[in-house]
Amino acid sequence: MPEHAGPAAPPVTPAPPEPGHAERARTLVYVGRRGALATLSRRRPGHPFGSVMPYAGDERGRPLLLISAMAMHTQNLEADPRASLLVTPLGSEADPLAAARVTLMGEAARLGDDAAAAARARYLGRHPDAAAWVDFADFSFWRLEVAEVYFVGGFAAMGWVTKADYAAARPDPLAEAAADIAEHMNRDHRDALVLLARVVARQPADEATMVAVDRLGFTLRLRAGDHMSSARIGFPREVATAEDTRAVLVEMLRQARGRAPA
């Protein structure tokens, strides 16, 4: 008997594009202003010692630290330079485990005079209030030489990033504007986000909140009844500015309204 082919399989829809772990890690470090520094305790050998640590990233994403010789973490680094810096988003998040974070691991070293001069300008650009103590005799600039990076982008999105990949990556061009874009959309265009979730992402949604936006698209947190989920929606073209993003979102919303059921 002749064999008949079964019904054709539905076409596979490619996943919406999004930046890789290295780029997302660089972006988070670029936007951040402070982290949690872990050093190895001199007082209790082998124990990690945590400190709140303001920092500024250099041109390769390496954290620059302005620390006092009297601080316990500085004394720890003098004895053992191994350290890590955990960076989390500056904004509040209802569920911190759903937010991105990055841990930079490496060794810290005090900077010489020439490197310290460059670090001073970059650091004060991020922390202008530090001008009040930057020239105190007991303060000096240190830099964490990144050996490896661990990035967590939320639930089920995590992985190691090599030193070379981290150094080669660049912060997302929307890094400085992303928080304002999301705030504006969540404040003034909630209905539009729900429509995009239903029509573009094809996800049921009673509420939609923009939790992240980058050059390639955005991520929504969705609520449908008691069920919570997330959806990634890609832009039809790459964006580089807040103005580009607004134009693309207006275009996407116009198309979604045209495709929405009457």
KOLDRENDO-788033 format. One record per residue (C-alpha): y, x, z negated; residue number from 1. Coordinates in Angstrom, 1 decimal. Layout:
BEGIN
+--------+--------+--------+-----+
|     c2 |     c1 |     c3 | pos |
+--------+--------+--------+-----+
|      Y |      X |      Z | NUM |
...
+--------+--------+--------+-----+
END
This chain:
BEGIN
+--------+--------+--------+-----+
|     c2 |     c1 |     c3 | pos |
+--------+--------+--------+-----+
|    0.0 |    0.0 |    0.0 |   1 |
|    3.5 |    1.3 |    0.8 |   2 |
|    5.4 |    2.5 |   -2.2 |   3 |
|    8.8 |    0.9 |   -2.7 |   4 |
|   11.6 |    2.8 |   -4.5 |   5 |
|   12.8 |    1.2 |   -7.7 |   6 |
|   16.3 |    0.1 |   -8.2 |   7 |
|   18.9 |    2.9 |   -7.7 |   8 |
|   20.0 |    4.6 |  -11.0 |   9 |
|   23.6 |    3.9 |  -11.9 |  10 |
|   25.9 |    6.8 |  -11.1 |  11 |
|   26.4 |    9.2 |  -13.9 |  12 |
|   30.0 |    9.1 |  -15.1 |  13 |
|   31.2 |   12.7 |  -16.0 |  14 |
|   32.5 |   13.2 |  -19.4 |  15 |
|   36.3 |   13.3 |  -19.6 |  16 |
|   37.6 |   16.9 |  -19.5 |  17 |
|   38.8 |   18.6 |  -22.7 |  18 |
|   39.8 |   22.1 |  -23.7 |  19 |
|   37.1 |   24.4 |  -24.9 |  20 |
|   36.7 |   25.6 |  -28.5 |  21 |
|   38.6 |   28.8 |  -28.0 |  22 |
|   41.7 |   27.0 |  -26.6 |  23 |
|   41.6 |   24.4 |  -29.4 |  24 |
|   41.2 |   27.1 |  -32.0 |  25 |
|   44.2 |   29.0 |  -30.6 |  26 |
|   46.2 |   25.9 |  -30.5 |  27 |
|   45.5 |   25.0 |  -34.1 |  28 |
|   46.4 |   28.5 |  -35.3 |  29 |
|   49.6 |   28.4 |  -33.2 |  30 |
|   50.8 |   25.1 |  -34.6 |  31 |
|   49.8 |   25.8 |  -38.2 |  32 |
|   52.0 |   27.4 |  -40.8 |  33 |
|   49.6 |   27.9 |  -43.7 |  34 |
|   45.9 |   28.2 |  -44.5 |  35 |
|   43.5 |   29.1 |  -47.2 |  36 |
|   42.8 |   32.8 |  -47.5 |  37 |
|   39.5 |   33.9 |  -48.9 |  38 |
|   39.2 |   37.5 |  -50.1 |  39 |
|   36.4 |   39.2 |  -52.1 |  40 |
|   37.2 |   39.3 |  -55.8 |  41 |
|   37.7 |   42.7 |  -57.6 |  42 |
|   37.4 |   41.0 |  -61.0 |  43 |
|   34.1 |   39.3 |  -60.1 |  44 |
|   32.5 |   41.4 |  -57.4 |  45 |
|   30.9 |   39.4 |  -54.6 |  46 |
|   32.7 |   36.2 |  -55.5 |  47 |
|   35.1 |   34.7 |  -52.9 |  48 |
|   38.7 |   34.2 |  -54.1 |  49 |
|   40.8 |   31.5 |  -52.4 |  50 |
|   44.6 |   31.6 |  -52.0 |  51 |
|   47.2 |   29.4 |  -50.3 |  52 |
|   48.6 |   31.5 |  -47.5 |  53 |
|   51.5 |   31.0 |  -45.2 |  54 |
|   51.1 |   32.9 |  -42.0 |  55 |
|   52.4 |   33.3 |  -38.5 |  56 |
|   50.2 |   34.0 |  -35.5 |  57 |
|   51.0 |   36.9 |  -33.2 |  58 |
|   50.7 |   37.0 |  -29.4 |  59 |
|   46.9 |   37.3 |  -29.7 |  60 |
|   46.5 |   34.6 |  -32.3 |  61 |
|   46.0 |   37.1 |  -35.2 |  62 |
|   47.5 |   35.8 |  -38.5 |  63 |
|   50.4 |   37.8 |  -39.9 |  64 |
|   50.7 |   37.7 |  -43.7 |  65 |
|   53.6 |   38.6 |  -45.9 |  66 |
|   52.1 |   39.4 |  -49.3 |  67 |
|   53.1 |   41.0 |  -52.6 |  68 |
|   51.3 |   44.0 |  -54.1 |  69 |
|   51.2 |   42.1 |  -57.3 |  70 |
|   49.2 |   39.2 |  -55.8 |  71 |
|   45.5 |   39.0 |  -56.7 |  72 |
|   44.6 |   38.5 |  -53.0 |  73 |
|   46.5 |   41.7 |  -52.0 |  74 |
|   44.7 |   43.7 |  -54.7 |  75 |
|   41.4 |   42.3 |  -53.4 |  76 |
|   42.2 |   43.4 |  -49.9 |  77 |
|   43.1 |   46.9 |  -51.0 |  78 |
|   39.6 |   47.2 |  -52.4 |  79 |
|   37.8 |   45.4 |  -49.6 |  80 |
|   39.6 |   44.3 |  -46.3 |  81 |
|   37.1 |   41.6 |  -45.4 |  82 |
|   38.7 |   38.2 |  -45.4 |  83 |
|   38.8 |   34.8 |  -43.7 |  84 |
|   41.5 |   32.3 |  -43.1 |  85 |
|   40.9 |   28.5 |  -42.9 |  86 |
|   43.5 |   26.6 |  -41.0 |  87 |
|   43.7 |   22.8 |  -41.0 |  88 |
|   46.2 |   20.4 |  -39.4 |  89 |
|   49.6 |   20.1 |  -41.0 |  90 |
|   49.6 |   16.3 |  -40.9 |  91 |
|   47.7 |   13.9 |  -43.2 |  92 |
|   44.4 |   12.6 |  -42.1 |  93 |
|   42.6 |    9.6 |  -43.7 |  94 |
|   39.3 |   11.4 |  -43.2 |  95 |
|   39.8 |   15.2 |  -43.3 |  96 |
|   36.3 |   15.8 |  -42.0 |  97 |
|   37.2 |   14.0 |  -38.8 |  98 |
|   40.1 |   16.4 |  -38.2 |  99 |
|   39.9 |   19.8 |  -36.4 | 100 |
|   39.9 |   23.0 |  -38.4 | 101 |
|   39.2 |   26.7 |  -37.7 | 102 |
|   38.0 |   29.6 |  -39.8 | 103 |
|   39.1 |   33.1 |  -38.7 | 104 |
|   36.9 |   35.9 |  -40.0 | 105 |
|   37.8 |   39.6 |  -39.9 | 106 |
|   39.4 |   42.5 |  -41.8 | 107 |
|   43.0 |   42.6 |  -43.0 | 108 |
|   45.2 |   45.7 |  -42.7 | 109 |
|   48.7 |   46.6 |  -43.8 | 110 |
|   51.0 |   47.1 |  -40.9 | 111 |
|   53.0 |   50.3 |  -40.2 | 112 |
|   56.7 |   50.3 |  -39.9 | 113 |
|   56.9 |   49.6 |  -36.1 | 114 |
|   54.4 |   46.8 |  -36.2 | 115 |
|   55.9 |   45.4 |  -39.3 | 116 |
|   59.3 |   45.1 |  -37.6 | 117 |
|   57.8 |   43.0 |  -34.9 | 118 |
|   55.9 |   41.0 |  -37.4 | 119 |
|   59.0 |   40.4 |  -39.4 | 120 |
|   60.8 |   38.6 |  -36.6 | 121 |
|   57.8 |   36.5 |  -35.7 | 122 |
|   57.1 |   35.6 |  -39.3 | 123 |
|   60.7 |   34.6 |  -40.1 | 124 |
|   60.7 |   32.5 |  -37.0 | 125 |
|   57.9 |   30.4 |  -38.6 | 126 |
|   59.1 |   30.7 |  -42.2 | 127 |
|   62.8 |   31.2 |  -42.4 | 128 |
|   62.9 |   30.7 |  -46.2 | 129 |
|   61.0 |   33.9 |  -46.5 | 130 |
|   64.2 |   35.8 |  -45.7 | 131 |
|   65.0 |   35.5 |  -49.4 | 132 |
|   62.1 |   37.9 |  -50.3 | 133 |
|   60.9 |   39.6 |  -47.1 | 134 |
|   62.7 |   42.8 |  -48.0 | 135 |
|   61.6 |   43.0 |  -51.6 | 136 |
|   59.9 |   46.4 |  -52.3 | 137 |
|   56.6 |   45.0 |  -53.4 | 138 |
|   56.2 |   42.8 |  -50.2 | 139 |
|   54.6 |   44.1 |  -47.0 | 140 |
|   53.1 |   42.7 |  -43.8 | 141 |
|   49.4 |   42.6 |  -43.2 | 142 |
|   47.5 |   41.4 |  -40.2 | 143 |
|   44.0 |   39.8 |  -40.1 | 144 |
|   42.1 |   41.5 |  -37.2 | 145 |
|   39.9 |   38.6 |  -36.0 | 146 |
|   36.3 |   39.5 |  -35.5 | 147 |
|   34.9 |   36.0 |  -35.0 | 148 |
|   36.0 |   32.4 |  -35.1 | 149 |
|   34.3 |   29.2 |  -36.2 | 150 |
|   35.8 |   26.0 |  -34.8 | 151 |
|   35.1 |   22.5 |  -36.0 | 152 |
|   36.7 |   19.7 |  -33.8 | 153 |
|   35.5 |   16.8 |  -36.0 | 154 |
|   32.0 |   15.2 |  -36.3 | 155 |
|   29.4 |   16.8 |  -34.0 | 156 |
|   31.9 |   19.2 |  -32.3 | 157 |
|   31.6 |   22.7 |  -33.6 | 158 |
|   30.7 |   26.2 |  -32.6 | 159 |
|   31.3 |   29.9 |  -32.8 | 160 |
|   34.0 |   31.6 |  -30.7 | 161 |
|   33.9 |   35.3 |  -29.8 | 162 |
|   36.8 |   37.6 |  -30.5 | 163 |
|   37.3 |   38.2 |  -26.7 | 164 |
|   37.3 |   34.4 |  -25.9 | 165 |
|   39.7 |   33.7 |  -28.7 | 166 |
|   42.1 |   36.5 |  -27.7 | 167 |
|   42.0 |   35.4 |  -24.0 | 168 |
|   42.7 |   31.7 |  -24.7 | 169 |
|   46.2 |   30.3 |  -24.8 | 170 |
|   47.6 |   27.5 |  -26.9 | 171 |
|   47.8 |   24.1 |  -25.3 | 172 |
|   51.2 |   23.5 |  -23.6 | 173 |
|   51.5 |   20.3 |  -25.6 | 174 |
|   50.9 |   22.0 |  -28.9 | 175 |
|   54.5 |   21.5 |  -30.2 | 176 |
|   54.9 |   18.0 |  -28.8 | 177 |
|   51.4 |   16.5 |  -29.5 | 178 |
|   52.1 |   15.2 |  -33.0 | 179 |
|   55.3 |   13.4 |  -31.8 | 180 |
|   53.5 |   11.9 |  -28.8 | 181 |
|   50.7 |   10.5 |  -30.9 | 182 |
|   53.2 |    9.2 |  -33.5 | 183 |
|   55.2 |    7.4 |  -30.8 | 184 |
|   52.1 |    5.9 |  -29.2 | 185 |
|   50.7 |    4.7 |  -32.5 | 186 |
|   54.0 |    3.3 |  -33.7 | 187 |
|   55.2 |    1.6 |  -30.5 | 188 |
|   52.3 |    1.2 |  -28.1 | 189 |
|   49.2 |    0.1 |  -30.1 | 190 |
|   48.4 |   -2.7 |  -27.7 | 191 |
|   48.6 |   -0.3 |  -24.8 | 192 |
|   46.1 |    2.0 |  -26.5 | 193 |
|   43.7 |   -0.9 |  -27.1 | 194 |
|   43.9 |   -1.8 |  -23.4 | 195 |
|   43.2 |    1.8 |  -22.3 | 196 |
|   40.2 |    1.9 |  -24.7 | 197 |
|   38.8 |   -1.3 |  -23.2 | 198 |
|   39.5 |   -0.7 |  -19.6 | 199 |
|   39.5 |    3.1 |  -19.1 | 200 |
|   37.0 |    4.1 |  -21.8 | 201 |
|   35.1 |    0.8 |  -21.5 | 202 |
|   34.8 |    0.7 |  -25.3 | 203 |
|   35.2 |   -2.5 |  -27.4 | 204 |
|   38.3 |   -2.1 |  -29.6 | 205 |
|   40.3 |   -4.3 |  -31.9 | 206 |
|   42.5 |   -1.4 |  -32.9 | 207 |
|   43.0 |    2.0 |  -31.3 | 208 |
|   44.8 |    5.1 |  -32.8 | 209 |
|   45.6 |    8.2 |  -30.9 | 210 |
|   44.4 |   11.1 |  -33.0 | 211 |
|   44.8 |   14.0 |  -30.5 | 212 |
|   46.4 |   14.7 |  -27.2 | 213 |
|   46.3 |   17.8 |  -25.0 | 214 |
|   47.0 |   18.9 |  -21.4 | 215 |
|   43.7 |   17.3 |  -20.2 | 216 |
|   43.7 |   14.0 |  -22.0 | 217 |
|   43.6 |   12.3 |  -25.4 | 218 |
|   41.3 |   11.1 |  -28.1 | 219 |
|   41.3 |    7.6 |  -29.7 | 220 |
|   39.8 |    6.4 |  -33.0 | 221 |
|   38.6 |    2.9 |  -32.4 | 222 |
|   37.8 |   -0.1 |  -34.6 | 223 |
|   35.8 |   -3.0 |  -33.3 | 224 |
|   35.1 |   -5.4 |  -36.2 | 225 |
|   33.6 |   -3.2 |  -38.9 | 226 |
|   32.4 |   -0.5 |  -36.5 | 227 |
|   34.4 |    2.7 |  -36.1 | 228 |
|   34.0 |    5.1 |  -33.2 | 229 |
|   36.0 |    7.4 |  -31.0 | 230 |
|   36.7 |    7.8 |  -27.3 | 231 |
|   38.0 |   10.6 |  -25.1 | 232 |
|   40.1 |    9.6 |  -22.1 | 233 |
|   41.1 |   12.1 |  -19.5 | 234 |
|   44.4 |   12.3 |  -17.7 | 235 |
|   44.3 |   11.8 |  -13.9 | 236 |
|   46.0 |   15.2 |  -13.7 | 237 |
|   46.9 |   18.0 |  -16.0 | 238 |
|   50.2 |   17.7 |  -17.9 | 239 |
|   52.4 |   20.4 |  -19.4 | 240 |
|   55.3 |   18.6 |  -21.1 | 241 |
|   56.0 |   15.5 |  -23.1 | 242 |
|   57.8 |   14.1 |  -20.1 | 243 |
|   54.7 |   14.7 |  -17.9 | 244 |
|   52.6 |   13.0 |  -20.5 | 245 |
|   54.8 |    9.9 |  -20.7 | 246 |
|   54.8 |    9.5 |  -16.9 | 247 |
|   51.0 |    9.8 |  -16.7 | 248 |
|   50.5 |    7.3 |  -19.6 | 249 |
|   52.8 |    4.8 |  -17.9 | 250 |
|   50.8 |    5.2 |  -14.7 | 251 |
|   47.5 |    4.8 |  -16.4 | 252 |
|   48.7 |    1.7 |  -18.3 | 253 |
|   49.9 |    0.1 |  -15.1 | 254 |
|   46.5 |    0.7 |  -13.4 | 255 |
|   44.7 |   -0.6 |  -16.5 | 256 |
|   46.7 |   -3.8 |  -16.5 | 257 |
|   45.7 |   -4.3 |  -12.9 | 258 |
|   42.0 |   -3.9 |  -13.7 | 259 |
|   42.0 |   -5.9 |  -16.9 | 260 |
|   40.2 |   -9.3 |  -16.7 | 261 |
|   42.5 |  -12.2 |  -16.4 | 262 |
+--------+--------+--------+-----+
END
